[in-house]
Amino acid sequence: MKIKTLILLALIVTFGCKCNKTSTEMVNKQVEATLISKGNLYGSGSEGLEKQNLVITNENDWTQLLNQIDSVNKVSSGFSETKIDFSKYDVIAVFESVKGSGGHKIDVAVSTTSDNKLIQVKHSAPIGNATSVMTQPYYIAKILKSKLPIVFE
């Protein structure tokens, strides 16, 4: 009799319990980010871009960033686009510190919750031998404009 009661209780707990997910889990959705460019700057830091995460919301700031990126090498000529409609999009830009070797890269995943847009930044370093060159990894993408605050993780 005790075994039947235990099995019945286990079934009630298993099927009768509603899972209580947090609001972040329930609403956390992947958001499309359109890659503009990712790679490395090769100016040994001469561009003057420190390790930082940027949200660019207007044409003036975007033009200033492009000029700074292109101050040593014409990097923006390889971008998928440089004309951004800032009435529809914001630009996110992530710059790592200057590295003493090649093979470093940045990837980004964008998701949204009911409270904010999350930008998850993933840094990766080379495994094994890498070229001996000064590099500065970067990642630039555009995302749909939103009233939600943008939070980098």
Phi, psi and omega in degrees: 000321180295324180295317179297321179294316179296318179295318179298316177297319179297319178293319179297316180295317182293312186262341182269345183274128174272129178291135183252087180282152177288162181298328179294317180294324184286328188248355183292108182237142175294141179242141180284129173244127180268114182295128174264315176188149168215150182162219183225143169270143184242028181266012180055031179090358181295342178292340178079021179262114178277170174299121184194162173242126183240147167241118183252124187242002182211161184298320182298312179295323179296315179297319177298318179295315179300317178297321180291317178299321183273004185296334180251309179232149182281071184290322186294346177295340177265002179289148178293332175199152175234348176265109183248135175273096185286357172281341181246333188231154165246157176248134172251137180225130180238126178238132176269170176289164178292133181250154181273003179209167177278180176092355177277143177209164180236137170232154184226139172239133182245130176221167181228146173239182177291342184260328185196173170262127181259128176249106179267116183262128180241119179260139174226145181249159180293149175254124182086210183289147176221159179296147179268083180213144178286126180226157174226103181295145177215162176214127180227129180215162174248146178229154178300137178297144182209158176277350180288142175293148179261128182238126177267137176242000000 
